[in-house]
Amino acid sequence: MSTEPLPDDEPRRAGPPPPPPRGFDPSALFVVLDGLRRVAPREVQGQLTDLIREFLLTLRSLIDWYLERLDRPRREPEVEDIPID
């Protein structure tokens, strides 16, 4: 018997790990919410679906508000001259 390692037994060296994603990725949250909806009892599924819908509408409103805020020009701060006696 030979004790030499076969080429397939050699540890493989992977490159550096990928960089972390930039920004927020909501896909994992949506997978969890969908999983919760699917495992819920039938009596609760409708309520949970309504809750998820309300959450998504709230998230959409928040995104719309933020985008509108980005489109507005920045306001200059109001400065008042105070006379010094």
DSSP file (Angstrom, degrees, kcal/mol; ACC not computed):
  #  RESIDUE AA STRUCTURE BP1 BP2  ACC     N-H-->O    O-->H-N    N-H-->O    O-->H-N    TCO  KAPPA ALPHA  PHI   PSI    X-CA   Y-CA   Z-CA
    1    1 A M              0   0    0      0, 0.0     2,-0.4     0, 0.0     0, 0.0   0.000 360.0 360.0 360.0 145.1    0.0    0.0    0.0
    2    2 A S        -     0   0    0      1,-0.1     0, 0.0     2,-0.1     0, 0.0  -0.824 360.0-165.5-102.4 137.9    1.1    3.5   -0.8
    3    3 A T        +     0   0    0     -2,-0.4    -1,-0.1     2,-0.1     3,-0.0   0.322  52.7 117.7-102.1   7.5    0.8    6.3    1.8
    4    4 A E  S    S-     0   0    0      1,-0.1     2,-0.1     0, 0.0    -2,-0.1  -0.552  71.6-112.7 -74.9 137.6    1.4    9.1   -0.7
    5    5 A P        -     0   0    0      0, 0.0    -1,-0.1     0, 0.0    -2,-0.1  -0.428  28.2-121.8 -70.1 143.0   -1.6   11.4   -1.0
    6    6 A L    >>  -     0   0    0     -2,-0.1     3,-1.6     1,-0.1     4,-0.5  -0.431  27.4-106.8 -76.0 158.0   -3.4   11.4   -4.2
    7    7 A P  G >4 S+     0   0    0      0, 0.0     3,-0.8     0, 0.0    -1,-0.1   0.824 121.4  56.1 -57.1 -30.1   -3.7   14.7   -6.1
    8    8 A D  G 34 S+     0   0    0      1,-0.2     4,-0.1     4,-0.0     0, 0.0   0.713  98.9  61.8 -74.7 -18.8   -7.4   14.9   -5.2
    9    9 A D  G <4 S+     0   0    0     -3,-1.6    -1,-0.2     2,-0.1     3,-0.1   0.584  78.5 107.3 -82.8  -9.7   -6.5   14.7   -1.5
   10   10 A E  S << S-     0   0    0     -3,-0.8     2,-0.1    -4,-0.5    -4,-0.0  -0.445  81.6-107.1 -70.4 139.3   -4.4   17.9   -1.5
   11   11 A P        -     0   0    0      0, 0.0     2,-0.4     0, 0.0    -1,-0.1  -0.434  33.3-131.0 -66.2 138.5   -6.1   20.8    0.2
   12   12 A R        -     0   0    0     -2,-0.1     2,-0.7    -4,-0.1    -4,-0.0  -0.735  11.9-137.6 -92.8 137.5   -7.4   23.3   -2.3
   13   13 A R        -     0   0    0     -2,-0.4     2,-0.2     0, 0.0    -1,-0.0  -0.834  16.7-155.4 -98.5 121.9   -6.5   26.9   -1.7
   14   14 A A        -     0   0    0     -2,-0.7     0, 0.0     1,-0.1     0, 0.0  -0.584  20.4-110.7 -90.6 156.7   -9.3   29.3   -2.3
   15   15 A G        -     0   0    0     -2,-0.2    -1,-0.1     1,-0.2     0, 0.0  -0.037  57.7 -58.9 -71.1-175.6   -8.8   32.9   -3.2
   16   16 A P        -     0   0    0      0, 0.0    -1,-0.2     0, 0.0     0, 0.0  -0.303  68.0 -92.3 -65.0 153.3   -9.6   35.7   -0.8
   17   17 A P        -     0   0    0      0, 0.0     0, 0.0     0, 0.0     0, 0.0  -0.285  50.3 -94.4 -64.3 152.9  -13.2   35.9    0.3
   18   18 A P        -     0   0    0      0, 0.0     0, 0.0     0, 0.0     0, 0.0  -0.320  47.6 -98.1 -65.8 151.5  -15.5   38.1   -1.7
   19   19 A P        -     0   0    0      0, 0.0     3,-0.1     0, 0.0     0, 0.0  -0.331  47.0 -93.2 -67.3 153.3  -15.9   41.7   -0.4
   20   20 A P        -     0   0    0      0, 0.0     0, 0.0     0, 0.0     0, 0.0  -0.345  50.8 -95.6 -65.0 149.1  -19.0   42.4    1.6
   21   21 A P        -     0   0    0      0, 0.0     2,-0.5     0, 0.0     4,-0.1  -0.305  36.6-118.7 -65.1 149.0  -22.0   43.7   -0.4
   22   22 A R  S    S-     0   0    0     -3,-0.1     2,-0.0     2,-0.1     0, 0.0  -0.758  74.3  -3.7 -89.9 131.7  -22.4   47.4   -0.5
   23   23 A G  S    S-     0   0    0     -2,-0.5     2,-0.5     2,-0.1     0, 0.0  -0.239 104.7 -40.7  83.7-174.5  -25.7   48.7    0.9
   24   24 A F        -     0   0    0     -2,-0.0    -2,-0.1     2,-0.0     0, 0.0  -0.775  45.1-158.8 -95.2 129.1  -28.6   46.8    2.3
   25   25 A D    >   -     0   0    0     -2,-0.5     3,-0.7     1,-0.1     4,-0.3  -0.907   6.8-174.5-108.7 105.6  -29.8   43.7    0.6
   26   26 A P  T 3>  +     0   0    0      0, 0.0     4,-2.1     0, 0.0     5,-0.2   0.475  60.8  96.0 -80.2   0.2  -33.4   43.0    1.6
   27   27 A S  H 3> S+     0   0    0      1,-0.2     4,-2.0     2,-0.2     5,-0.2   0.878  82.4  51.8 -61.3 -38.2  -33.6   39.6   -0.2
   28   28 A A  H <> S+     0   0    0     -3,-0.7     4,-2.1     1,-0.2    -1,-0.2   0.899 108.7  51.7 -64.1 -39.2  -32.8   37.7    3.0
   29   29 A L  H  > S+     0   0    0     -4,-0.3     4,-2.5     1,-0.2    -1,-0.2   0.904 109.3  49.7 -62.5 -41.6  -35.5   39.5    4.8
   30   30 A F  H  X S+     0   0    0     -4,-2.1     4,-2.4     2,-0.2    -1,-0.2   0.867 108.7  52.5 -67.3 -35.7  -38.1   38.7    2.1
   31   31 A V  H  X S+     0   0    0     -4,-2.0     4,-2.3     2,-0.2    -1,-0.2   0.915 111.0  47.6 -64.6 -42.5  -37.1   35.0    2.2
   32   32 A V  H  X S+     0   0    0     -4,-2.1     4,-2.6     2,-0.2    -2,-0.2   0.927 112.1  49.1 -64.5 -45.0  -37.6   34.9    6.0
   33   33 A L  H  X S+     0   0    0     -4,-2.5     4,-2.1     1,-0.2    -2,-0.2   0.907 112.3  48.1 -62.4 -41.1  -41.0   36.7    5.7
   34   34 A D  H  X S+     0   0    0     -4,-2.4     4,-2.0     2,-0.2    -1,-0.2   0.896 111.0  51.3 -66.1 -39.3  -42.1   34.3    3.0
   35   35 A G  H  X S+     0   0    0     -4,-2.3     4,-1.9     2,-0.2    -2,-0.2   0.907 109.5  50.0 -63.4 -41.6  -41.0   31.3    5.1
   36   36 A L  H  X S+     0   0    0     -4,-2.6     4,-1.0     1,-0.2    -1,-0.2   0.901 110.0  51.0 -62.6 -40.4  -42.9   32.5    8.1
   37   37 A R  H  < S+     0   0    0     -4,-2.1     3,-0.2     1,-0.2    -1,-0.2   0.889 110.6  49.3 -64.4 -38.4  -46.0   33.0    6.0
   38   38 A R  H  < S+     0   0    0     -4,-2.0    -1,-0.2     1,-0.2    -2,-0.2   0.838 112.8  44.9 -72.9 -32.5  -45.7   29.4    4.6
   39   39 A V  H  < S+     0   0    0     -4,-1.9    -1,-0.2    -5,-0.1    -2,-0.2   0.579  90.6 104.6 -88.6  -8.2  -45.3   27.7    8.0
   40   40 A A  S  < S-     0   0    0     -4,-1.0     5,-0.1    -3,-0.2    -3,-0.0  -0.399  83.2 -98.4 -70.7 148.1  -48.0   29.6    9.7
   41   41 A P    >>  -     0   0    0      0, 0.0     4,-1.5     0, 0.0     3,-1.5  -0.247  35.4-108.0 -60.8 156.1  -51.3   27.8   10.4
   42   42 A R  H 3> S+     0   0    0      1,-0.3     4,-0.7     2,-0.2     3,-0.1   0.834 118.2  59.4 -57.1 -35.2  -54.1   28.5    7.9
   43   43 A E  H 34 S+     0   0    0      1,-0.2     4,-0.3     2,-0.1    -1,-0.3   0.776 114.2  36.7 -65.5 -24.7  -56.0   30.5   10.4
   44   44 A V  H <> S+     0   0    0     -3,-1.5     4,-2.8     2,-0.1     5,-0.2   0.606  93.9  85.4-103.4 -16.1  -53.1   33.0   10.7
   45   45 A Q  H  X S+     0   0    0     -4,-1.5     4,-2.6     1,-0.2     5,-0.2   0.878  90.2  50.0 -58.8 -40.9  -51.9   33.0    7.1
   46   46 A G  H  X S+     0   0    0     -4,-0.7     4,-2.2     2,-0.2    -1,-0.2   0.915 112.9  46.2 -64.0 -43.0  -54.3   35.7    6.0
   47   47 A Q  H  > S+     0   0    0     -4,-0.3     4,-2.2     2,-0.2    -2,-0.2   0.900 113.7  49.0 -66.0 -40.3  -53.4   38.0    8.9
   48   48 A L  H  X S+     0   0    0     -4,-2.8     4,-2.5     2,-0.2    -2,-0.2   0.881 109.7  51.7 -67.6 -37.7  -49.7   37.4    8.3
   49   49 A T  H  X S+     0   0    0     -4,-2.6     4,-2.4    -5,-0.2    -2,-0.2   0.913 110.7  48.5 -62.8 -42.5  -50.1   38.1    4.6
   50   50 A D  H  X S+     0   0    0     -4,-2.2     4,-2.5     2,-0.2    -2,-0.2   0.893 111.0  51.1 -63.5 -39.8  -51.8   41.4    5.5
   51   51 A L  H  X S+     0   0    0     -4,-2.2     4,-2.3     2,-0.2    -2,-0.2   0.912 110.9  47.4 -64.4 -43.3  -49.1   42.2    7.9
   52   52 A I  H  X S+     0   0    0     -4,-2.5     4,-2.6     2,-0.2    -2,-0.2   0.902 111.0  52.2 -64.4 -40.6  -46.4   41.6    5.3
   53   53 A R  H  X S+     0   0    0     -4,-2.4     4,-2.4     2,-0.2    -2,-0.2   0.927 110.3  47.8 -61.2 -44.9  -48.3   43.7    2.8
   54   54 A E  H  X S+     0   0    0     -4,-2.5     4,-2.3     2,-0.2    -1,-0.2   0.891 111.2  51.5 -63.1 -39.6  -48.5   46.6    5.3
   55   55 A F  H  X S+     0   0    0     -4,-2.3     4,-2.5     2,-0.2    -2,-0.2   0.929 111.0  47.2 -61.9 -45.1  -44.8   46.3    6.0
   56   56 A L  H  X S+     0   0    0     -4,-2.6     4,-2.4     2,-0.2    -2,-0.2   0.881 111.5  50.6 -66.4 -37.9  -44.0   46.4    2.3
   57   57 A L  H  X S+     0   0    0     -4,-2.4     4,-2.4     2,-0.2    -1,-0.2   0.897 111.1  49.2 -65.3 -39.4  -46.2   49.4    1.8
   58   58 A T  H  X S+     0   0    0     -4,-2.3     4,-2.3     2,-0.2    -2,-0.2   0.916 111.2  49.4 -64.9 -42.7  -44.5   51.2    4.7
   59   59 A L  H  X S+     0   0    0     -4,-2.5     4,-2.2     1,-0.2    -2,-0.2   0.899 110.7  50.7 -62.0 -41.1  -41.1   50.4    3.3
   60   60 A R  H  X S+     0   0    0     -4,-2.4     4,-2.6     2,-0.2    -2,-0.2   0.908 110.0  49.5 -63.2 -42.8  -42.2   51.7   -0.1
   61   61 A S  H  X S+     0   0    0     -4,-2.4     4,-2.7     1,-0.2    -2,-0.2   0.894 109.9  51.6 -63.2 -39.8  -43.5   54.9    1.4
   62   62 A L  H  X S+     0   0    0     -4,-2.3     4,-2.2     2,-0.2    -1,-0.2   0.906 110.7  47.5 -63.9 -41.7  -40.2   55.3    3.3
   63   63 A I  H  X S+     0   0    0     -4,-2.2     4,-2.5     2,-0.2    -2,-0.2   0.921 112.2  49.9 -65.2 -43.9  -38.2   54.9    0.1
   64   64 A D  H  X S+     0   0    0     -4,-2.6     4,-2.5     1,-0.2     5,-0.2   0.923 110.9  49.7 -59.9 -45.0  -40.5   57.4   -1.8
   65   65 A W  H  X S+     0   0    0     -4,-2.7     4,-2.1     1,-0.2    -1,-0.2   0.916 111.8  48.3 -60.2 -43.6  -40.0   59.9    1.0
   66   66 A Y  H  X S+     0   0    0     -4,-2.2     4,-1.9     2,-0.2    -1,-0.2   0.907 111.3  49.4 -65.7 -41.7  -36.3   59.5    0.9
   67   67 A L  H  X S+     0   0    0     -4,-2.5     4,-1.6     1,-0.2    -1,-0.2   0.900 110.7  50.2 -65.6 -39.7  -36.1   59.8   -2.9
   68   68 A E  H  X S+     0   0    0     -4,-2.5     4,-1.2     1,-0.2    -1,-0.2   0.894 109.3  52.3 -62.7 -38.9  -38.2   63.0   -2.8
   69   69 A R  H  < S+     0   0    0     -4,-2.1    -1,-0.2     1,-0.2    -2,-0.2   0.866 107.8  51.4 -65.4 -36.7  -35.9   64.4   -0.1
   70   70 A L  H  < S+     0   0    0     -4,-1.9    -1,-0.2     1,-0.2    -2,-0.2   0.831 106.7  54.7 -69.0 -31.3  -32.9   63.7   -2.3
   71   71 A D  H  < S+     0   0    0     -4,-1.6    -1,-0.2    -5,-0.1    -2,-0.2   0.763  90.3  89.7 -75.1 -25.1  -34.5   65.5   -5.2
   72   72 A R  S  < S-     0   0    0     -4,-1.2     2,-0.1    -3,-0.2     3,-0.1  -0.453  85.8-111.6 -73.1 142.8  -35.1   68.7   -3.3
   73   73 A P        -     0   0    0      0, 0.0     2,-0.2     0, 0.0    -1,-0.1  -0.417  41.2 -96.5 -69.0 150.9  -32.3   71.3   -3.3
   74   74 A R        -     0   0    0     -2,-0.1     2,-0.4    -4,-0.1    -4,-0.0  -0.447  36.7-127.8 -68.6 137.9  -30.6   71.9    0.0
   75   75 A R        -     0   0    0     -2,-0.2    -1,-0.1    -3,-0.1     3,-0.0  -0.678  18.4-124.1 -85.9 139.2  -31.9   74.7    2.0
   76   76 A E        -     0   0    0     -2,-0.4     2,-0.1     1,-0.1    -1,-0.0  -0.598  35.9-102.5 -76.3 142.0  -29.5   77.3    3.2
   77   77 A P        -     0   0    0      0, 0.0     2,-0.5     0, 0.0    -1,-0.1  -0.397  36.1-111.4 -65.7 142.8  -29.6   77.7    7.0
   78   78 A E        -     0   0    0     -2,-0.1     2,-0.5    -3,-0.0    -3,-0.0  -0.643  37.1-168.1 -78.2 122.1  -31.4   80.8    8.1
   79   79 A V        -     0   0    0     -2,-0.5     2,-0.5    -3,-0.0    -3,-0.0  -0.939   4.8-162.9-115.7 132.7  -28.9   83.2    9.6
   80   80 A E        -     0   0    0     -2,-0.5     2,-0.4     2,-0.0    -2,-0.0  -0.956  18.9-128.9-117.1 128.0  -29.9   86.3   11.5
   81   81 A D        -     0   0    0     -2,-0.5    -2,-0.0     1,-0.0     0, 0.0  -0.602  20.3-157.3 -74.2 129.5  -27.6   89.2   12.2
   82   82 A I        -     0   0    0     -2,-0.4     2,-0.1     2,-0.0    -1,-0.0  -0.937  16.3-129.8-109.3 118.3  -27.5   90.1   15.9
   83   83 A P        -     0   0    0      0, 0.0     2,-0.6     0, 0.0    -2,-0.0  -0.426  14.8-145.4 -69.8 139.7  -26.4   93.6   16.6
   84   84 A I              0   0    0     -2,-0.1    -2,-0.0     1,-0.1     0, 0.0  -0.922 360.0 360.0-106.4 123.2  -23.7   93.9   19.2
   85   85 A D              0   0    0     -2,-0.6    -1,-0.1     0, 0.0     0, 0.0   0.431 360.0 360.0 -93.1 360.0  -24.0   97.1   21.3
